[in-house]
Amino acid sequence: QVQLVESGGGLVQAGGSLRLSCTASGSISSINPMGWYRQAPGNERELVAAITTGGRIKYADSVKGRFTISRDNAKNTVNLQMNSLKPEDTAVYYCNRVITTIEASFEPWGQGTQVTVSS
């Protein structure tokens, strides 16, 4: 297991941008795919973007065209560039593996990073 630390959140006006970073305490090269999740108050945690070690990417429809996920296995980091932010993007953002098999389980969740978008 690795420890995941998210950073880069903050308060931004609608239409603005933020870049989130996720740093792992160990290698992420075997964690495939990696993803960014978010959880707004009263809502369940949802997957917004995922990336495989080979660079295949998927986005939730709600962020497609605005968010860009990337990963650097050498630096054990996964980033999320968020542009054209909307108030509905307000949430705590987390990174973790994407569960694709019944045997898989999440890494311990980090503390997340708060993103607040004002209208």
Backbone as numpy.savetxt, mean C-alpha at the origin, in Angstrom:
# Nx Ny Nz CAx CAy CAz Cx Cy Cz
9.08 -14.35 8.90 8.24 -13.17 8.90 9.12 -11.92 8.90
8.57 -10.84 8.34 9.27 -9.56 8.34 8.40 -8.53 9.04
9.06 -7.50 9.54 8.34 -6.36 10.09 8.20 -5.32 9.00
7.02 -4.74 8.92 6.71 -3.77 7.88 6.48 -2.41 8.52
7.12 -1.40 7.97 6.98 -0.04 8.48 6.55 0.87 7.34
5.38 1.46 7.50 4.84 2.36 6.49 5.12 3.81 6.88
5.34 4.65 5.87 5.60 6.07 6.12 5.17 6.87 4.91
5.12 8.20 5.10 4.84 9.09 3.98 3.45 9.69 3.97
2.60 9.28 4.90 1.26 9.83 4.93 1.25 11.28 5.40
0.08 11.88 5.38 -0.05 13.25 5.83 -1.39 13.84 5.44
-1.49 15.15 5.62 -2.69 15.89 5.27 -2.44 16.61 3.96
-3.33 16.44 3.02 -3.17 17.06 1.72 -4.54 17.50 1.20
-4.56 18.53 0.39 -5.81 18.98 -0.21 -6.19 18.08 -1.39
-7.46 18.05 -1.69 -7.94 17.28 -2.83 -7.19 17.73 -4.09
-6.79 16.74 -4.88 -6.01 17.03 -6.08 -4.51 16.93 -5.86
-4.10 16.84 -4.62 -2.68 16.78 -4.30 -2.12 15.37 -4.42
-0.86 15.26 -4.03 -0.14 13.99 -4.17 0.60 13.63 -2.89
0.79 12.35 -2.69 1.61 11.82 -1.62 2.32 10.57 -2.13
3.48 10.29 -1.55 4.21 9.08 -1.88 4.43 8.29 -0.60
3.84 7.12 -0.54 3.98 6.25 0.62 5.11 5.26 0.40
5.79 4.94 1.48 6.86 3.95 1.42 6.63 2.87 2.46
6.99 1.67 2.12 6.91 0.53 3.03 8.29 -0.12 3.05
8.87 -0.18 4.22 10.19 -0.78 4.38 10.08 -2.04 5.22
10.63 -3.12 4.72 10.60 -4.40 5.43 11.91 -4.64 6.16
11.82 -5.35 7.28 13.02 -5.63 8.08 13.87 -6.74 7.47
13.30 -7.46 6.52 14.02 -8.52 5.85 13.67 -8.56 4.39
14.08 -9.60 3.74 13.87 -9.69 2.31 12.39 -9.85 1.94
11.99 -9.13 0.92 10.63 -9.27 0.40 10.62 -10.00 -0.94
11.78 -10.47 -1.37 11.87 -11.08 -2.69 11.00 -12.32 -2.82
10.71 -12.98 -1.69 9.87 -14.18 -1.73 8.41 -13.86 -1.42
8.11 -12.62 -1.13 6.72 -12.23 -0.83 6.10 -11.78 -2.14
5.23 -12.62 -2.65 4.71 -12.41 -3.99 3.24 -12.75 -4.06
2.37 -11.79 -4.34 2.65 -10.37 -4.53 2.72 -9.60 -3.20
3.17 -8.37 -3.31 3.05 -7.40 -2.23 1.95 -6.43 -2.59
1.31 -5.86 -1.55 0.21 -4.96 -1.84 0.11 -3.82 -0.84
-0.61 -2.81 -1.25 -1.00 -1.72 -0.36 -2.48 -1.86 -0.07
-2.83 -1.74 1.20 -4.20 -1.81 1.67 -4.55 -0.48 2.33
-5.84 -0.25 2.50 -6.26 0.92 3.27 -7.52 0.58 4.06
-7.67 1.29 5.16 -8.84 1.10 6.00 -9.32 2.45 6.49
-10.53 2.80 6.10 -11.16 4.02 6.56 -12.02 3.69 7.77
-12.30 4.69 8.62 -13.11 4.44 9.81 -14.44 3.80 9.46
-14.77 2.72 10.16 -16.04 2.04 9.92 -16.05 1.11 8.74
-14.93 1.06 8.01 -14.86 0.20 6.82 -13.89 -0.95 7.04
-14.04 -1.99 6.23 -13.08 -3.08 6.26 -11.81 -2.66 5.50
-10.73 -3.36 5.83 -9.49 -3.11 5.10 -9.64 -3.60 3.68
-9.20 -2.79 2.73 -9.34 -3.16 1.32 -7.99 -3.07 0.61
-7.80 -3.95 -0.35 -6.59 -3.94 -1.15 -6.75 -2.92 -2.27
-5.79 -2.01 -2.40 -5.89 -0.99 -3.44 -4.90 -1.19 -4.58
-3.78 -1.87 -4.31 -2.79 -2.08 -5.36 -1.92 -3.28 -5.01
-1.52 -4.03 -6.02 -0.69 -5.21 -5.80 0.35 -5.30 -6.90
1.52 -5.84 -6.54 2.60 -5.99 -7.52 3.33 -7.29 -7.26
3.60 -8.04 -8.33 4.35 -9.28 -8.21 5.85 -9.00 -8.31
6.64 -10.01 -8.02 8.08 -9.85 -8.16 8.46 -9.63 -9.62
7.62 -10.11 -10.51 7.89 -9.92 -11.93 7.36 -8.62 -12.49
6.72 -7.82 -11.64 6.26 -6.51 -12.07 4.83 -6.45 -12.57
4.09 -7.56 -12.45 2.68 -7.51 -12.82 1.93 -6.74 -11.75
1.02 -5.86 -12.20 0.35 -4.93 -11.30 -1.16 -4.97 -11.49
-1.86 -4.84 -10.37 -3.31 -4.67 -10.42 -3.71 -3.59 -9.44
-4.74 -2.84 -9.84 -5.27 -1.76 -9.01 -6.76 -1.96 -8.78
-7.22 -1.48 -7.63 -8.66 -1.39 -7.43 -9.20 -0.34 -8.39
-10.43 -0.53 -8.82 -11.02 0.41 -9.77 -11.03 1.83 -9.22
-11.18 1.96 -7.91 -11.30 3.28 -7.31 -10.01 4.10 -7.40
-8.86 3.46 -7.64 -7.59 4.19 -7.67 -6.89 4.09 -9.02
-7.46 3.32 -9.93 -6.83 3.10 -11.24 -6.64 4.42 -11.95
-5.45 4.63 -12.48 -5.13 5.86 -13.18 -4.62 6.98 -12.29
-4.72 6.79 -10.98 -4.25 7.83 -10.04 -3.10 7.34 -9.17
-3.09 6.07 -8.84 -2.06 5.50 -7.96 -1.10 4.64 -8.78
0.17 4.62 -8.35 1.18 3.78 -8.99 1.96 3.04 -7.92
1.98 1.73 -8.00 2.72 0.91 -7.06 4.04 0.48 -7.69
5.07 0.40 -6.86 6.37 -0.08 -7.33 7.05 -0.83 -6.19
8.02 -1.66 -6.54 8.75 -2.38 -5.51 10.23 -2.45 -5.89
11.08 -2.48 -4.87 12.51 -2.62 -5.07 12.97 -3.75 -4.15
13.10 -4.93 -4.69 13.45 -6.09 -3.87 14.85 -5.95 -3.25
15.73 -5.25 -3.91 17.09 -5.07 -3.38 17.07 -4.20 -2.12
16.14 -3.25 -2.08 16.04 -2.36 -0.92 14.93 -2.77 0.04
14.22 -3.85 -0.31 13.11 -4.34 0.52 12.06 -3.26 0.76
11.71 -2.56 -0.29 10.72 -1.50 -0.19 9.62 -1.67 -1.23
8.45 -1.18 -0.86 7.31 -1.10 -1.77 6.75 0.31 -1.63
6.55 0.99 -2.73 6.09 2.37 -2.70 4.73 2.51 -3.37
4.03 3.58 -2.98 2.74 3.89 -3.59 2.70 5.38 -3.87
2.76 5.74 -5.13 2.62 7.13 -5.54 1.14 7.40 -5.74
0.63 8.38 -5.03 -0.79 8.70 -5.09 -0.97 10.11 -5.62
-1.61 10.24 -6.75 -1.87 11.53 -7.38 -3.38 11.77 -7.45
-3.74 13.02 -7.70 -5.15 13.39 -7.84 -5.97 12.84 -6.67
-5.48 13.07 -5.48 -6.14 12.51 -4.30 -7.52 13.09 -4.09
-8.41 12.26 -3.57 -9.79 12.63 -3.31 -10.09 12.45 -1.82
-11.08 13.16 -1.30 -11.42 12.97 0.12 -11.73 11.51 0.46
-12.27 10.78 -0.48 -12.59 9.36 -0.21 -11.35 8.48 -0.14
-10.18 9.02 -0.42 -8.93 8.27 -0.25 -8.44 8.32 1.20
-9.11 9.14 2.01 -8.73 9.25 3.41 -8.84 7.91 4.11
-7.74 7.47 4.72 -7.69 6.15 5.37 -6.31 5.96 5.98
-6.18 4.90 6.75 -4.86 4.44 7.16 -4.39 3.42 6.12
-3.17 3.61 5.63 -2.64 2.76 4.57 -1.60 1.81 5.15
-1.68 0.57 4.71 -0.79 -0.49 5.18 -0.21 -1.24 3.97
0.94 -1.82 4.16 1.46 -2.75 3.15 1.54 -4.14 3.75
1.43 -5.14 2.91 1.53 -6.52 3.35 1.50 -7.41 2.11
1.68 -8.70 2.34 1.58 -9.60 1.20 0.12 -9.68 0.77
-0.08 -10.12 -0.47 -1.43 -10.38 -0.98 -1.65 -11.87 -0.89
-2.73 -12.25 -0.26 -3.02 -13.67 -0.04 -3.60 -14.27 -1.32
-2.89 -15.24 -1.87 -3.36 -15.87 -3.11 -3.54 -17.37 -2.98
-3.10 -17.94 -1.88 -3.25 -19.38 -1.67 -3.79 -19.61 -0.26
-4.41 -20.79 -0.06 -4.99 -21.09 1.23 -3.93 -21.25 2.31
-2.70 -21.58 1.87 -1.63 -21.77 2.85 -1.01 -20.46 3.31
-1.21 -19.39 2.56 -0.53 -18.14 2.86 -1.16 -17.44 4.04
-0.38 -16.62 4.70 -0.89 -15.80 5.79 -0.18 -14.45 5.74
-0.80 -13.46 6.33 -0.23 -12.14 6.32 1.03 -12.09 7.19
1.93 -11.19 6.83 3.00 -10.80 7.74 2.34 -9.98 8.87
3.03 -9.83 10.01 2.46 -8.97 11.06 2.18 -7.57 10.49
1.02 -7.04 10.80 0.67 -5.72 10.28 1.49 -4.63 10.98
1.92 -3.65 10.18 2.58 -2.49 10.74 1.58 -1.53 11.33
2.08 -0.37 11.72 1.18 0.61 12.34 0.39 1.40 11.29
0.81 1.29 10.05 0.14 2.03 8.99 0.55 3.49 8.97
0.12 4.18 7.94 0.38 5.61 7.82 -0.92 6.30 7.43
-1.26 7.36 8.15 -2.53 8.05 7.95 -2.47 8.99 6.75
-3.43 8.86 5.88 -3.60 9.78 4.76 -4.94 10.48 4.94
-4.89 11.81 4.97 -6.10 12.60 5.12 -6.17 13.59 3.97
-7.26 13.53 3.21 -7.44 14.41 2.06 -8.60 15.34 2.35
-8.32 16.63 2.38 -9.35 17.62 2.66 -9.98 18.11 1.37
-11.25 18.46 1.45 -11.96 18.93 0.25 -11.84 20.43 0.08
